[in-house]
Amino acid sequence: TTTTTTTAAAPEDNKKDSKEFFEADKMTSKDYYFDSYSHFGIHEEMLKDEVRTLAYKKAIEKNPQLIQDKYVLDVGCGTGILSLVAAKTGAKHVFAIDCSSIIEKAKEIAAANGLADKITFIRGKMEEIELPVEKVDVIISEWMGYALLYESMLNSVLFARDKYLAEDGVLLPDKATIHISAIEDDDYRSQKVDWWDNVYGFDMSCMKELIMKEPLVDVVDRKQVVSRHEAIYDIDCSTVTLEQLAYDVPFSIECKRDDYVHALVLHFDIEFSHCHRRVWFTTGPFGYYTHWKQSVFYLNEVLMVKEGEKIEGRLKCFPNKQNPRDINFELSVKFDGELTQTEFTQFFIMR
């Protein structure tokens, strides 16, 4: 007969353990509104986005000439995945920056993979920290947000570029293009928008204003796409200025079939142009799933379109004055089709 003896933890030990547990939880909860990237779930979603992660991995690993014996700066490192790949590819040293508490886990991850001596982790805002070197050869960053620029870190990347990037240095990635297209989406509009016209016999249509004011971030079924997608704005991270991140551009979308148009959709493409062979990915509805999905702007008026007809207009995008993390959009549409003729302007806030 085997007797197992279990020794109960002293009350003080239990108190200590529970205090440590809840203090760690308190840190994450307290910071969540301002420091949402401290939550592991966001990083899990990004890491499981294979289109995103494998494109970065390929750009680094398949182009050792850009990385080996070079100083690399990782802006917004998160769990440190890009820093780990750069270090393993032969970087002279990697400087990984993040203002979120997740960077503490990134340090542990680097140590667990034998790369702690190759990566220096610095917690803080890129604009406020100081690197221990004057210049770096490469800046890597996954800075993109919804509709490309929502809550993006491109501002910080440009700051790092201007202050630390060597004259012949490279950014990975360095090119981005925003595209616009038109979709049919009667089901969603009926269920989520027009439903408010009659709610158990009551007119609540005033609620539609709130729904129509915010773009929807969701996966668009490629079968819903009615038009060709048009590139409306290009960003070259090597030369773009902060002022140019607010844009005002025209568009002209050609319809591919007879249908109804309920919304316009934004997606973006990303390119690593310094690679020996082209590395790029799309977040569009005809590509593989990414965590950025697509950004859908529902129209106040439904357009009846025919094949070959064009939806024209302008799209303005600029930071919200009250909260620069949010983005304002001004969408002007002009359509002169056989069955529908209309012209209108709508305003959206992405938050």
Buried (B, 14 or more C-beta within 10 A) or exposed (E): EEEEEEEEEEEEEEEEEEEEEEEEEEBBEEBEEEBEBBBEEBBEEBBEBEBBBEBBBBBBBBBBEBBEEBBBBBBBBBBBBBBBBBBBBEBBBBBBBBBBBBBBBBBEBBEEBEBBEBBBBBBEEBEEEEBEBEEBBBBBBBBBBBBBBBBBBBBBBBBBBEBBBBEEBBBBBBBBBBBBBBBBBEEBBEEBBEBBEEEEEEEEBEBBEEBBBBBBBEEBEEEBBBBBBBEBBEBEBBEBEEEEBEBEBEBEBBBBEBBBBBBBBBBBBBBBBBBEEEBBBBBBBEEEEBBBBBBBBBBBEBBBBEEEBBBBBBBBBBBEEEEEEBBBBBBBBBBEBEEBEBEEEBEBBBB
